[in-house]
Amino acid sequence: MIRINDFALKLANVNGTGSASANGLLMQAIFRMGIPVSGKNLFPSNIQGLPTWYEVRVSKHGHTARALDYDLVIAMNAETYGRDVKEVRSGGALLYDSSWPLDAELARPDITFLGVPLAKLCNEIFTDSRERILMKNIAYLGSLVALLDVDMAIIDELLQEKFSKKKALRDSNHRALRAGYDFAIEHFDCPLPIRLEKMTATDDRILIDGNTATALGCVYAGATVAAWYPITPSTSVMDAFKEFCAAYRKDPETGKNNYCILQAEDELAAIGMVIGASWNGARAFTSTSGPGISLMGELIGLAYYAEIPAVIVDVQRTGPSTGMPTRTQQGDILACAYASHGDTKHILLFPSDPAECFTLAIAAFDLAERFQTPVFLLSDLDIGMNDWVCPRLKWDDAYRPNRGRVLGADELEKMAKFYRYSPENEDHVAARSLPGVHSKGAFFTRGSGHNKLGGYTEIPDEYQEVMDRLARKHRAAARAVPAPIIHKQVDAAFGIVSLGGCNPAVREAVAALAERGIIADTMRVRGFPFGEEVEAFLAAHDQVFVVEQNRDAQLRTLLTMETSAPKEKLKSILVYGGFPLSSRHVIDGVTAQLEQRSAGSRVAR
Amino acid sequence: MPSPKPNVVHPHLRPNQIGLTIRDYEGSMSTLCAGCGHDSVTAAIVRSFYELSTPPHLIAKLSGIGCSSKTPTYFVGGAHGFNSAHGRMPSIATGANAANRALTYIGISGDGDSLSIGIGQLVHAIRRNVDMLYIIENNGVYGLTKGQFSASADIGSKSKRGEVNRFGPIDPVSLALDLGATFVARSFSGDKEQLVPILKAALSHKGFALVDVISPCVTFNDHEGSTKSYLYTRKHLLQLISADFVPFAREITVDYAPGTATSVRLHDGSVVRLRKVEADYDPTDRQRVASHLELHRNRGEIATGLLFVDKQASDMHDTSKTTEVPLAQIPYEKLCPGSAKLDELQKTFR
């Protein structure tokens, strides 16, 4: 059966052999053919020699979550042949390097083996040993172009762009590509039943990873100070920020930098720098991952209590401890919600794709300054490091940052006396003064006990008064964080709640369940503290499935603690092995729970 | 709770160049123990800022946690202060400086704050050459937790309870020299004559100025057997080099005999004149300073003075090529690339 623009590939490679470039080209070419596509890089925490996989899902319906059934596997890693062969869907195909015979034990009668002598082809064309290895990737790309009917003109165009200044490399790529292509045309029935056909579904879309989008958001938000410590998977946030600043933040007259990026000695210092810079009136942020959040805990509490804005980008990875640094998870929800010792509560934002990384990064700065408090942008490795097809980013030139309540020299001059934590506004926020502005605004910021006037205190009532206001301030932020995205159906039997990168899988699952007559409402939360819409959604459903990617049901825990929803009606669907979520996980989770419930009610009867 | 000082202005108080008297550089009353060395350091800081005529609102004073870190409340009430977390002041000062390079930064720390919990941050602030004065009020003990040895306590020094310290000390001066600090000095809280010119020179220096001040703890470390007591310090103190500070505005009229004094013109045009006590001491030769210090340490002497200065080095902003305008003051319009640039950029995201 011919299937057009609806299939999945898995490419099994060895890391450090140059496969990323070929795989990226394939994904980009499909995108340029106008077809919705997604690529998931399942890579090891290693530089060279370990297994790495790249999955490409092509979906004319626009489903971009990870697929678990592979129509075609490209097996380039002898070490993982065994499991890679098993993963081919019955009736699918496996492309392998036939320079060496395939182990007879791996034979499967229900799949097609496509042998391409990639090593032999490259050995014939190239003399350099490194080139012979690298170009095998481009050679299999050539075969895929033939097998899947990729538009060769687009591949040419991409190679032209990529190697515009490196003619020799472009020629090498062309030769390898052609060799793989010609071999496939000659030996196989091209194209395969799974194949591509041009569409126009990506015309107004871009291909972007979340970390790049986050960095871009920070640039557009007006961040001038960034401090960080290298950590996977957040490093590319700062790489991109640096690149954008170099492009957009040079002073046109002096050529000097209108930004300062500090690579700190550790995350303790990174957050300290952000707090120092924010205290001094700059928009400042750090990007990190779970282990960094643990280290930052101490000063996050200081920023919370002293009421200093700070934006913390947490690109979550698999914990606890070092965990699996190159695998994704939503495991820092609770650690961030209540980061630091004592009573603390923070504002969290949950982007679901790179486009939201951009908009919510900007929102994070506005919220941090409006509420004078740390704000966490909780992205994850899947969003942050994989390329996603997203709507084109839009920018309103009328945007101006919300700097919150900051007193200028004139206002301070007119004041009889400035008190840092009084009087409060409707958000329960008091005005702050910045160093260097006016002597009257001088204030001694401290993380020690203070009263509502900002003076040191150890008096219970005075201490509690400030702590109570901070709790009210946090509650007030519920109105200001982005509202949840709710999709309601007629006759929904239950609700599904999720967050962040679960979104594509949940949406696809809901559509598939609907085809089976199982109707669900969905709510994707985008911020914490939870607002009225979240409360109302939970109240409106007798049964709610909470889909998230961690073991301990952290979103569900947060919902049970911070809303009035009874614990019993929130059931968890948890996937936390480190790979991105697939709709099948959600479908299986929901149907299993529904069966359990009906079995339970039968017993009760 | 610190209480404000009575606001009585003595008619004979002399105003400085910006019309402020020394009282304008004071803060609230100290709550430290009577006789604490830190209060003398505070008094020297007050005098230094007054004499330099620094506008109070352009000073940012930061500290970590400990007795020393309480002191920013006791000076320059008209300046913004930040009493941060234990050992974390260097990073906060670094970030603050990144955001606004136009302010004068003074960080107050102690030996516990700087040499144990915060040593990582201290060494990296030195490495970055953050433009600030960093004072370590060094007394060899943890005062607020009642007398544990700190990392600057000497081997064999006795605690008040009679315990003998067995671990070698970390000397902030040697550490700073080794890390490439651009201004390194040591003084004694009991010697205001020496301390004030050092602080003034340190404040005028562009880059990280580390001033280690032996500042005895009268309550927990001023007994017999302690090597950080007033008595011990006075007995073993050796003024290696003395400094006079000549502000930029004042004409240099007195010349010292050649061979005995070196003049160093600082970034802001002011001059430090260093009178050598030892004939072959050169405060601009890092290696020789280090070996001098080693020599005196082995003799059991506490070498003091403005020990090393390198006025050529670039500070954090030079290295980062940051614009002269404080980053916090750049209007948003200059920071946002705008919609046209975003559209242009997105053509590459395909």
Boltz contact constraints between the chains, C-beta under 6 A:
constraints:
  - contact:
      token1: [A, 206]
      token2: [B, 346]
      max_distance: 6.0
  - contact:
      token1: [A, 206]
      token2: [B, 349]
      max_distance: 6.0
  - contact:
      token1: [A, 207]
      token2: [B, 349]
      max_distance: 6.0
  - contact:
      token1: [A, 208]
      token2: [B, 349]
      max_distance: 6.0
  - contact:
      token1: [A, 220]
      token2: [B, 336]
      max_distance: 6.0
  - contact:
      token1: [A, 222]
      token2: [B, 332]
      max_distance: 6.0
  - contact:
      token1: [A, 222]
      token2: [B, 335]
      max_distance: 6.0
  - contact:
      token1: [A, 224]
      token2: [B, 327]
      max_distance: 6.0
  - contact:
      token1: [A, 225]
      token2: [B, 98]
      max_distance: 6.0
  - contact:
      token1: [A, 225]
      token2: [B, 99]
      max_distance: 6.0
  - contact:
      token1: [A, 248]
      token2: [B, 337]
      max_distance: 6.0
  - contact:
      token1: [A, 251]
      token2: [B, 323]
      max_distance: 6.0
  - contact:
      token1: [A, 256]
      token2: [B, 321]
      max_distance: 6.0
  - contact:
      token1: [A, 256]
      token2: [B, 323]
      max_distance: 6.0
  - contact:
      token1: [A, 257]
      token2: [B, 321]
      max_distance: 6.0
  - contact:
      token1: [A, 257]
      token2: [B, 322]
      max_distance: 6.0
  - contact:
      token1: [A, 258]
      token2: [B, 323]
      max_distance: 6.0
  - contact:
      token1: [A, 258]
      token2: [B, 330]
      max_distance: 6.0
  - contact:
      token1: [A, 260]
      token2: [B, 98]
      max_distance: 6.0
  - contact:
      token1: [A, 260]
      token2: [B, 320]
      max_distance: 6.0
  - contact:
      token1: [A, 260]
      token2: [B, 322]
      max_distance: 6.0
  - contact:
      token1: [A, 265]
      token2: [B, 120]
      max_distance: 6.0
  - contact:
      token1: [A, 265]
      token2: [B, 124]
      max_distance: 6.0
  - contact:
      token1: [A, 269]
      token2: [B, 91]
      max_distance: 6.0
  - contact:
      token1: [A, 269]
      token2: [B, 121]
      max_distance: 6.0
  - contact:
      token1: [A, 272]
      token2: [B, 88]
      max_distance: 6.0
  - contact:
      token1: [A, 272]
      token2: [B, 91]
      max_distance: 6.0
  - contact:
      token1: [A, 272]
      token2: [B, 92]
      max_distance: 6.0
  - contact:
      token1: [A, 273]
      token2: [B, 91]
      max_distance: 6.0
  - contact:
      token1: [A, 273]
      token2: [B, 94]
      max_distance: 6.0
  - contact:
      token1: [A, 273]
      token2: [B, 95]
      max_distance: 6.0
  - contact:
      token1: [A, 275]
      token2: [B, 92]
      max_distance: 6.0
  - contact:
      token1: [A, 276]
      token2: [B, 92]
      max_distance: 6.0
  - contact:
      token1: [A, 276]
      token2: [B, 95]
      max_distance: 6.0
  - contact:
      token1: [A, 276]
      token2: [B, 96]
      max_distance: 6.0
  - contact:
      token1: [A, 277]
      token2: [B, 95]
      max_distance: 6.0
  - contact:
      token1: [A, 277]
      token2: [B, 98]
      max_distance: 6.0
  - contact:
      token1: [A, 277]
      token2: [B, 99]
      max_distance: 6.0
  - contact:
      token1: [A, 280]
      token2: [B, 96]
      max_distance: 6.0
  - contact:
      token1: [A, 280]
      token2: [B, 99]
      max_distance: 6.0
  - contact:
      token1: [A, 280]
      token2: [B, 100]
      max_distance: 6.0
  - contact:
      token1: [A, 280]
      token2: [B, 328]
      max_distance: 6.0
  - contact:
      token1: [A, 281]
      token2: [B, 328]
      max_distance: 6.0
  - contact:
      token1: [A, 282]
      token2: [B, 99]
      max_distance: 6.0
  - contact:
      token1: [A, 282]
      token2: [B, 327]
      max_distance: 6.0
  - contact:
      token1: [A, 282]
      token2: [B, 328]
      max_distance: 6.0
  - contact:
      token1: [A, 298]
      token2: [B, 85]
      max_distance: 6.0
  - contact:
      token1: [A, 299]
      token2: [B, 85]
      max_distance: 6.0
  - contact:
      token1: [A, 302]
      token2: [B, 85]
      max_distance: 6.0
  - contact:
      token1: [A, 392]
      token2: [B, 346]
      max_distance: 6.0
  - contact:
      token1: [A, 395]
      token2: [B, 339]
      max_distance: 6.0
  - contact:
      token1: [A, 395]
      token2: [B, 342]
      max_distance: 6.0
  - contact:
      token1: [A, 397]
      token2: [B, 338]
      max_distance: 6.0
  - contact:
      token1: [A, 397]
      token2: [B, 339]
      max_distance: 6.0
  - contact:
      token1: [A, 401]
      token2: [B, 332]
      max_distance: 6.0
  - contact:
      token1: [A, 435]
      token2: [B, 60]
      max_distance: 6.0
  - contact:
      token1: [A, 435]
      token2: [B, 80]
      max_distance: 6.0
  - contact:
      token1: [A, 436]
      token2: [B, 58]
      max_distance: 6.0
  - contact:
      token1: [A, 436]
      token2: [B, 100]
      max_distance: 6.0
  - contact:
      token1: [A, 436]
      token2: [B, 103]
      max_distance: 6.0
  - contact:
      token1: [A, 438]
      token2: [B, 57]
      max_distance: 6.0
  - contact:
      token1: [A, 439]
      token2: [B, 56]
      max_distance: 6.0
  - contact:
      token1: [A, 439]
      token2: [B, 57]
      max_distance: 6.0
  - contact:
      token1: [A, 439]
      token2: [B, 78]
      max_distance: 6.0
  - contact:
      token1: [A, 442]
      token2: [B, 78]
      max_distance: 6.0
  - contact:
      token1: [A, 442]
      token2: [B, 79]
      max_distance: 6.0
  - contact:
      token1: [A, 442]
      token2: [B, 80]
      max_distance: 6.0
  - contact:
      token1: [A, 444]
      token2: [B, 73]
      max_distance: 6.0
  - contact:
      token1: [A, 444]
      token2: [B, 81]
      max_distance: 6.0
  - contact:
      token1: [A, 445]
      token2: [B, 82]
      max_distance: 6.0
  - contact:
      token1: [A, 446]
      token2: [B, 83]
      max_distance: 6.0
  - contact:
      token1: [A, 447]
      token2: [B, 85]
      max_distance: 6.0
  - contact:
      token1: [A, 456]
      token2: [B, 1]
      max_distance: 6.0
